[in-house]
Amino acid sequence: MALIIAGERSGVGKTTVTLMLLAYLSQRLQVQVQSFKVGPDYIDPMFHQYVTKRPCRNLDPILTNDAYVKQSFERHSRGVDCALVEGVMGLFDGATGIDDTASTAHIARLLKLPVLLAIDCSRLSRSVAAIAHGYRSFDPRVKIAGVVLNRVSSDRHLQFLKEALESIQLPILGVLRRADDLTIPDRHLGLVPTAEITQLDQLIDKFARLGETCFDWERLLPLLKGVRSLNVTTQDDKKIADATRSTSLRIAVACDRAFSFYYPDNLEILTQLGAEIVYWSPLTDPDLPENIQGLYFGGGFPEVFAQQLAENKSARVAVKTAIEQGMPTYAECGGLMYLSQAIVDFEQKSWSMVGVIPATAIMDARLTLGYRQATVLQSPLFKTGTAIWGHEFHRSRLNQTPTKPLYKLQGYNSSSLVLEGWQAYQVHASYLHLHFGGNLEIPQQFIQRCLKFRESQVSAPN
């Protein structure tokens, strides 16, 4: 079996509960545990991986599809002792707002997994039973294995909660006391990434110690151990294997504190298709890696490190030169910002960037968030008319509309259309985050473009 950690709403402590469980299992019991995260989030999985030393896998049926979610869970749960899934928002909160599509409940039903429900008890006593009963009865197809009571203030408070839950006979599998020193720092896009937290080891060690005493492990371990097979045929493995060629390609992937938003599946699929991934840092490396045929810029926090990116002029010049020479380049969100003319940070300071996109990225308070269906207008990676699903999550905007937009974007259950994305040279740059698991043509086309670029470089006169 495996277990899903869900919340009755956002902000109840799902990530804290998950990290305590992962830390105790990995550090104290020293078992192999595979973690998963429902939805498109990048930062929570960084914490999972930091604890388990294994890449956390996103389970997102919109960015991919139901079949891929089942295949991914099956593939990555093989050979481990335990599997743990962190949910998203409230248990039944889906992408549409009117049903539970892509919700934690959706994944629980799809994978046939029991749910551990975290409840914020800071302003509750007897009402906790009504909440728990409501969640257990709302959809009988979702099995609530028990609850974790979070932010319990005192022994007397805990007694009230226990007495209330006895009336509905729902097991209490964990109790977390109110503790201000267990807070993970956050900023404008959520938690601060692991690479920027200096005392993270001490925090994880505290999570492990508390995890040992805060949970009913006699009941929890049977739910976690012995991950059963879903008997899924992994067709995508065969598709990737059939498409794999010995390409000897090298793709430079920007990876540092400014650029860290990558789905592990995306990089692994590129590798399976024959590419060698070469990591480099636009923050600190003076030049691009040698002998590369493609560039990949993921999302992240370039606005936080805009001054350092601007000061590394040699790297910016190297990127611009490579792009002007026709090197295929894929950029998402923060990558798009880096390729623009400049970034204007929250303090209204302007910092020069690469400059291949004729627009400036300006930070503001407005959050752009949600799934988008994109219809391709023109792109070096897609056929015109192709429809794909992606996700936006940013607090910046460009001061120019694209003259040759990549997409027409439409929000989930929305009729409004927006033109978005930039094409220049062989650049595909957009605010849209894509998951290659549901769109194998993206990495395949990228590889083909890189091969053509390599051929053009070989045949070019000296």
LUMKOL-956799 format. One line per field, with one value per residue (C-alpha): residue number from 0; residue in three letters; x, y, z. Coordinates in pm, 1 decimal. Each point is the difference from the previous one (the first is absolute). Last residue first. Example, Ala and Ser with C-alpha at 12.3 -4.5 7.8 and 13.67 -1.06 7.14 Angstrom:
n = 1 0;
res = ser ala;
u = 1367.0 -137.0;
v = -106.0 -344.0;
w = 714.0 66.0;
***
This chain:
n = 461 460 459 458 457 456 455 454 453 452 451 450 449 448 447 446 445 444 443 442 441 440 439 438 437 436 435 434 433 432 431 430 429 428 427 426 425 424 423 422 421 420 419 418 417 416 415 414 413 412 411 410 409 408 407 406 405 404 403 402 401 400 399 398 397 396 395 394 393 392 391 390 389 388 387 386 385 384 383 382 381 380 379 378 377 376 375 374 373 372 371 370 369 368 367 366 365 364 363 362 361 360 359 358 357 356 355 354 353 352 351 350 349 348 347 346 345 344 343 342 341 340 339 338 337 336 335 334 333 332 331 330 329 328 327 326 325 324 323 322 321 320 319 318 317 316 315 314 313 312 311 310 309 308 307 306 305 304 303 302 301 300 299 298 297 296 295 294 293 292 291 290 289 288 287 286 285 284 283 282 281 280 279 278 277 276 275 274 273 272 271 270 269 268 267 266 265 264 263 262 261 260 259 258 257 256 255 254 253 252 251 250 249 248 247 246 245 244 243 242 241 240 239 238 237 236 235 234 233 232 231 230 229 228 227 226 225 224 223 222 221 220 219 218 217 216 215 214 213 212 211 210 209 208 207 206 205 204 203 202 201 200 199 198 197 196 195 194 193 192 191 190 189 188 187 186 185 184 183 182 181 180 179 178 177 176 175 174 173 172 171 170 169 168 167 166 165 164 163 162 161 160 159 158 157 156 155 154 153 152 151 150 149 148 147 146 145 144 143 142 141 140 139 138 137 136 135 134 133 132 131 130 129 128 127 126 125 124 123 122 121 120 119 118 117 116 115 114 113 112 111 110 109 108 107 106 105 104 103 102 101 100 99 98 97 96 95 94 93 92 91 90 89 88 87 86 85 84 83 82 81 80 79 78 77 76 75 74 73 72 71 70 69 68 67 66 65 64 63 62 61 60 59 58 57 56 55 54 53 52 51 50 49 48 47 46 45 44 43 42 41 40 39 38 37 36 35 34 33 32 31 30 29 28 27 26 25 24 23 22 21 20 19 18 17 16 15 14 13 12 11 10 9 8 7 6 5 4 3 2 1 0;
res = asn pro ala ser val gln ser glu arg phe lys leu cys arg gln ile phe gln gln pro ile glu leu asn gly gly phe his leu his leu tyr ser ala his val gln tyr ala gln trp gly glu leu val leu ser ser ser asn tyr gly gln leu lys tyr leu pro lys thr pro thr gln asn leu arg ser arg his phe glu his gly trp ile ala thr gly thr lys phe leu pro ser gln leu val thr ala gln arg tyr gly leu thr leu arg ala asp met ile ala thr ala pro ile val gly val met ser trp ser lys gln glu phe asp val ile ala gln ser leu tyr met leu gly gly cys glu ala tyr thr pro met gly gln glu ile ala thr lys val ala val arg ala ser lys asn glu ala leu gln gln ala phe val glu pro phe gly gly gly phe tyr leu gly gln ile asn glu pro leu asp pro asp thr leu pro ser trp tyr val ile glu ala gly leu gln thr leu ile glu leu asn asp pro tyr tyr phe ser phe ala arg asp cys ala val ala ile arg leu ser thr ser arg thr ala asp ala ile lys lys asp asp gln thr thr val asn leu ser arg val gly lys leu leu pro leu leu arg glu trp asp phe cys thr glu gly leu arg ala phe lys asp ile leu gln asp leu gln thr ile glu ala thr pro val leu gly leu his arg asp pro ile thr leu asp asp ala arg arg leu val gly leu ile pro leu gln ile ser glu leu ala glu lys leu phe gln leu his arg asp ser ser val arg asn leu val val gly ala ile lys val arg pro asp phe ser arg tyr gly his ala ile ala ala val ser arg ser leu arg ser cys asp ile ala leu leu val pro leu lys leu leu arg ala ile his ala thr ser ala thr asp asp ile gly thr ala gly asp phe leu gly met val gly glu val leu ala cys asp val gly arg ser his arg glu phe ser gln lys val tyr ala asp asn thr leu ile pro asp leu asn arg cys pro arg lys thr val tyr gln his phe met pro asp ile tyr asp pro gly val lys phe ser gln val gln val gln leu arg gln ser leu tyr ala leu leu met leu thr val thr thr lys gly val gly ser arg glu gly ala ile ile leu ala met;
u = 3523.9 -286.7 -319.0 -62.1 77.0 -192.4 -300.6 3.4 9.5 -292.8 -195.7 63.6 -108.5 -322.4 -65.7 60.3 -245.1 -255.8 27.6 -2.7 -329.9 -152.8 -1.8 -281.8 -157.7 329.7 159.8 -158.8 -38.7 36.6 -150.7 163.2 140.2 320.0 58.8 323.5 134.4 49.2 -268.5 -333.9 -182.9 -293.8 -352.1 -319.1 -288.0 -347.8 -302.4 -249.4 94.0 -64.2 378.1 172.9 48.1 333.2 56.7 359.1 343.7 -46.8 173.8 -10.7 -5.6 -167.9 239.2 49.5 37.3 -161.4 130.0 -163.2 6.2 -176.7 -128.1 -77.8 -12.6 -241.0 55.4 -190.6 192.1 -140.0 335.7 241.1 219.7 365.1 122.2 -326.1 -293.2 -366.4 -15.3 -323.6 69.5 -236.4 95.9 13.0 18.8 175.7 94.3 70.6 -24.4 245.5 240.9 328.6 78.4 151.8 123.9 -66.6 186.8 97.0 364.3 120.2 206.9 -86.1 64.0 -123.5 -258.6 -75.2 -368.9 38.7 -205.6 243.9 6.3 152.2 165.2 9.8 -161.0 183.0 15.0 -374.6 -80.4 217.8 -188.3 -323.2 110.6 279.5 88.7 293.2 112.5 339.5 -40.7 318.8 -197.5 -86.7 365.4 102.7 -274.8 96.3 369.2 -77.3 -208.9 274.0 264.9 -221.6 -19.3 -91.5 -354.8 -53.4 135.8 -230.6 -301.5 41.1 -345.4 -158.0 161.5 -207.2 -78.2 -116.3 188.5 253.7 97.7 270.1 97.3 291.6 283.9 372.4 140.3 -205.0 -116.9 220.0 87.8 -176.0 -128.8 -362.6 -78.9 96.0 64.3 -139.7 82.6 -275.9 109.9 -275.5 -98.0 -378.0 34.9 196.9 -269.4 -256.1 204.7 15.4 -373.7 -81.1 200.8 -239.2 214.4 -30.9 353.5 120.6 115.9 154.6 184.1 -77.6 0.4 -12.6 254.4 -100.9 266.0 -90.1 173.8 -310.4 -9.7 -369.2 -298.5 -341.1 -97.3 120.9 -200.6 -314.7 60.3 38.2 -312.9 -197.3 53.0 -253.1 -145.9 -52.3 -72.4 272.4 -6.5 230.2 90.5 39.5 -186.6 -336.5 159.7 241.1 -270.1 -182.9 300.0 156.5 -253.8 159.9 141.7 288.1 221.5 -107.8 120.5 354.0 -10.5 -144.8 272.5 261.6 -164.5 23.0 365.7 85.5 -187.1 190.7 135.5 -316.5 72.6 62.9 -322.3 -226.0 -185.3 -361.8 -272.0 22.4 31.7 203.1 21.7 201.0 -72.3 -165.4 91.8 113.9 -354.0 -121.8 -364.7 -6.2 -27.9 -215.7 -0.6 -197.8 -327.9 -237.6 -358.9 -264.4 -263.7 -71.9 364.0 88.5 -161.7 164.0 339.9 -37.8 -104.8 292.1 242.2 -110.0 53.5 347.9 80.5 16.1 -58.8 136.3 -64.1 -224.9 89.8 -298.9 -78.0 -31.8 -238.9 -106.6 -113.7 -274.1 -249.7 21.4 -132.3 -20.5 359.5 41.6 -322.7 80.4 341.1 -148.0 -285.1 241.0 234.0 -295.5 53.8 316.0 116.2 192.6 356.1 -122.7 138.0 -97.2 226.8 -181.1 190.3 -148.7 -13.4 120.6 -190.3 235.5 -275.6 -224.4 275.5 113.9 -349.0 -31.2 325.6 -152.6 70.1 -374.8 -192.5 -299.6 -118.1 324.0 146.2 344.3 -126.5 -52.7 -127.6 280.7 79.9 303.5 233.5 91.2 329.7 43.6 203.5 143.1 179.6 257.4 118.0 58.3 -265.5 -172.5 153.0 -148.7 -346.4 -47.1 120.0 -220.8 -306.8 61.8 74.5 -333.7 -192.7 150.8 301.0 -22.1 -362.9 47.7 276.4 195.9 338.0 291.0 247.6 358.5 170.3 236.0 -293.4 33.0 132.6 -225.6 -311.8 114.3 50.9 -341.0 -162.8 166.1 -110.8 -381.0 -202.4 -253.4 12.5 347.1 171.1 248.9 189.9 125.3 300.4 27.9 248.5 -238.7 133.8 121.0 -222.6 -320.4 27.1 83.8 -274.2 -267.9 110.9 27.5 -355.2 -146.6 182.2 -109.5 -363.7 -2.6 -353.0 82.1 -235.9 -318.4 -114.6 347.8 123.4 296.5 -38.9 117.7 157.3 -84.1;
v = 2746.8 -94.3 -130.9 -372.1 -101.1 294.6 -70.7 -363.8 97.3 237.3 -274.0 -234.1 266.7 53.1 -375.1 -16.4 285.7 -174.3 -317.3 194.6 168.1 -296.5 -195.2 214.4 -162.0 -79.9 315.9 215.8 361.1 329.0 294.7 341.7 -49.8 -21.3 -220.2 125.5 -110.3 361.0 186.5 -137.9 141.5 -119.4 126.5 108.9 -9.0 -147.6 32.4 -289.3 -141.2 -343.6 -51.7 303.1 56.6 86.1 67.6 -90.5 70.8 370.5 172.7 370.9 -88.5 253.4 238.5 100.6 -360.7 -102.0 -132.3 -164.6 -356.1 -337.9 -125.3 -362.8 -192.1 -203.6 -61.3 51.9 -21.5 239.7 82.6 -290.3 34.8 49.9 290.8 175.5 161.6 40.1 -283.5 -32.6 17.2 -124.6 174.7 -117.0 266.8 293.4 356.5 180.3 378.3 172.6 116.8 -102.0 137.3 -214.4 221.6 -74.5 -51.2 -366.9 -66.4 237.3 -216.2 193.9 354.5 87.2 267.7 106.4 49.4 -135.1 -306.0 -72.6 134.3 -275.5 91.3 -61.3 -343.7 -335.0 -14.4 69.2 -284.8 -231.4 107.6 -99.7 -289.2 -1.4 -245.1 94.8 -144.9 152.1 222.1 207.1 283.5 -239.0 -90.3 367.9 96.0 -278.2 90.7 369.2 -75.3 -225.5 270.2 260.2 -173.7 328.9 -18.9 -348.2 115.3 303.1 -206.1 -257.5 37.3 79.7 -310.7 -209.9 -333.2 -123.5 -221.8 106.4 -272.4 61.7 -222.5 -130.2 8.8 -51.6 196.2 116.2 361.4 276.5 194.3 -245.6 162.7 110.4 -147.8 -334.8 -318.7 -351.3 -223.7 -244.4 -257.0 -57.2 -341.8 -14.2 -155.0 306.1 235.9 -215.9 19.0 379.3 35.1 -271.9 179.7 296.8 311.4 323.8 75.7 309.3 292.2 -215.2 -209.1 -215.7 125.0 -313.1 -31.2 -268.7 -232.5 -228.7 -330.1 -107.2 -374.3 -36.4 -44.8 26.7 -364.1 13.3 316.2 -155.4 -321.5 186.0 200.4 -323.7 -81.3 -279.2 44.2 -295.2 240.1 -168.4 8.0 206.0 -226.3 255.8 325.3 -106.6 -268.7 266.0 243.9 -205.8 -94.1 329.7 207.6 336.2 288.9 -180.9 -114.2 286.3 244.9 -135.3 -14.9 352.6 128.9 -162.7 162.9 341.0 -49.4 -103.9 302.6 262.2 193.2 4.4 127.2 -333.5 -142.3 239.3 273.5 -108.1 171.7 230.0 338.2 -118.8 -292.6 -119.1 -351.3 21.0 -259.6 259.0 132.8 -319.7 -94.7 -366.5 -266.6 -306.9 -299.3 -308.5 97.7 -276.1 83.7 -154.8 269.7 69.0 -60.0 301.9 243.6 -156.1 13.8 367.4 102.6 -197.3 169.2 345.5 -105.2 -129.7 334.2 204.8 -255.2 151.3 -311.2 -298.8 -270.1 -203.9 -358.0 -248.8 219.9 -214.9 191.2 -185.6 98.4 363.5 257.0 -254.3 10.0 374.0 83.1 -227.1 163.5 349.0 -89.1 -174.1 299.5 212.6 -124.7 209.9 230.5 324.6 -137.1 -341.6 14.5 -339.9 -236.0 -291.7 -324.0 -144.8 -358.6 -80.1 -144.9 164.0 173.8 48.4 160.4 205.1 147.8 60.3 198.4 216.6 -19.3 16.5 52.5 189.5 361.2 182.0 -126.5 -106.8 -206.5 53.2 -328.3 -64.9 366.5 154.2 -263.1 -343.7 -145.2 -363.9 -252.7 -331.4 -250.6 -278.8 70.3 -246.5 131.5 318.2 202.1 -199.5 -57.8 362.8 122.2 -245.0 95.3 370.5 -65.8 -176.5 278.6 265.0 235.5 369.4 -60.9 -333.4 137.8 -239.4 165.5 -227.7 62.7 -76.0 -225.2 114.3 -49.9 325.4 237.8 -167.1 75.4 357.1 54.6 -161.9 281.7 256.2 -112.1 -18.4 -118.5 -220.1 -290.7 -59.7 -338.7 -156.5 -326.7 -143.0 -222.9 -87.9 144.6 -31.3 320.0 199.0 -107.0 -98.7 275.2 266.3 -108.7 2.7 337.6 135.4 -106.8 151.1 328.7 1.5 -67.5 271.7 142.0 274.6 -109.0 -178.5 -323.8 -121.7 -317.2 -229.8 -298.5 -343.1 -302.3 -366.5;
w = -4157.2 -232.6 168.8 -53.0 358.9 146.2 -217.4 102.5 368.0 -51.5 -174.7 291.9 249.5 -193.1 2.8 376.0 57.2 -220.1 206.6 327.5 -96.4 -186.9 326.4 137.6 305.4 167.7 -139.6 268.5 -110.2 187.5 -189.6 41.2 -347.7 -201.7 -308.9 -152.6 -339.1 -124.0 195.2 113.3 299.4 204.6 54.0 -173.8 250.3 -48.1 227.6 -4.0 339.6 150.1 43.2 -144.0 -372.5 -157.8 -370.4 -46.7 -140.8 -57.3 -293.9 89.1 368.9 228.7 168.7 364.6 108.8 326.4 329.6 297.0 -132.0 -5.3 -336.0 -82.7 -327.1 -209.7 -369.9 -325.3 -330.6 -259.3 -156.6 44.1 301.0 99.9 -217.6 82.3 -175.3 94.7 252.0 194.7 371.1 268.4 320.5 359.7 264.7 159.4 -87.5 326.1 3.2 232.2 -269.0 -161.8 -346.3 -276.0 -283.9 -367.2 -328.0 62.6 -88.8 273.6 233.1 319.5 122.6 347.5 76.7 355.7 80.2 355.2 -94.9 -285.0 -356.1 -212.8 -330.5 -374.1 19.0 -7.4 380.9 27.9 -239.2 208.3 310.6 -179.3 -223.3 -256.9 -279.7 -222.6 -332.3 -94.1 -307.7 2.2 159.8 283.5 60.3 -4.3 244.1 240.3 -13.5 50.1 307.9 139.2 -55.3 166.1 336.0 170.7 -134.5 143.2 335.6 -0.1 -105.0 275.7 158.1 -339.6 -150.9 242.2 -163.4 -336.0 -239.1 -261.5 -248.9 -263.3 -293.4 -206.9 251.1 -61.6 293.7 296.2 -18.6 137.0 314.2 230.9 320.6 -31.4 -342.4 157.8 -197.6 -20.9 -296.8 -92.9 -257.6 -253.9 -135.3 26.1 344.2 109.5 -126.4 181.0 320.3 -13.5 -45.4 256.4 267.8 -35.6 -0.5 196.8 120.0 -182.8 217.7 274.5 -257.8 -304.0 -359.3 -216.4 -283.1 -249.3 -137.0 -288.9 -64.6 -198.3 53.4 -65.1 225.1 -165.1 52.3 360.6 64.1 -144.1 196.4 328.5 -89.3 -22.7 366.4 40.8 346.1 231.8 288.4 203.2 378.1 219.9 293.5 273.6 49.5 140.9 219.0 126.8 109.6 263.6 215.9 -102.7 192.4 -74.8 204.5 171.1 -287.5 -223.9 261.5 -24.6 -380.7 -32.9 232.7 -220.7 -301.8 167.4 96.8 -354.4 -140.3 198.7 -301.1 -208.4 -353.8 -173.0 146.6 -187.1 196.6 33.5 -200.8 -303.3 178.6 300.4 242.3 298.8 133.1 341.6 259.4 257.8 48.6 161.2 69.1 87.0 -266.0 66.7 -233.2 -92.1 167.4 -106.9 -100.9 225.3 -59.6 369.2 91.7 -212.2 243.9 304.9 -167.7 -92.9 351.3 145.4 -238.4 116.2 362.2 -88.0 -160.1 -324.5 -277.0 -318.7 -212.9 63.8 -248.9 -111.0 -94.1 -284.5 -198.2 -296.9 -307.5 -192.6 273.3 -117.5 250.1 285.1 127.4 -61.7 179.6 292.9 42.2 -3.6 234.9 235.9 8.8 109.5 356.2 42.6 -273.9 -46.4 -17.3 -115.0 -354.9 -137.9 -193.0 -166.9 -59.3 -318.2 -123.0 -353.5 -296.9 -250.4 -199.5 302.4 205.8 -301.6 -49.6 375.5 -7.3 -269.1 -374.5 -78.1 324.7 -137.8 -22.6 82.3 -326.5 118.5 289.0 371.8 148.5 250.4 59.6 -171.7 -153.8 126.7 114.3 -106.3 197.6 -119.6 220.6 -21.9 -353.3 -284.9 -234.5 115.0 -284.2 -284.2 149.2 105.1 -339.1 -189.6 203.5 -56.5 -369.3 -44.5 170.8 -227.4 -17.9 92.0 95.8 179.5 223.5 218.7 51.7 88.5 281.9 -96.2 258.2 276.6 241.5 197.0 -265.9 -255.4 202.7 57.3 -372.9 -62.0 202.8 -229.4 -347.5 24.6 -301.5 180.3 242.5 140.5 19.8 238.9 -21.9 328.3 48.7 367.7 245.6 298.8 156.9 -299.6 -288.6 180.6 261.2 -257.4 -241.9 270.9 135.8 -354.1 -83.7 317.1 -63.5 -365.2 88.0 268.3 -5.4 -251.0 -276.8 98.8 167.6 -72.0 -163.7 57.2 -233.3 110.9 -161.7 4.0;
***
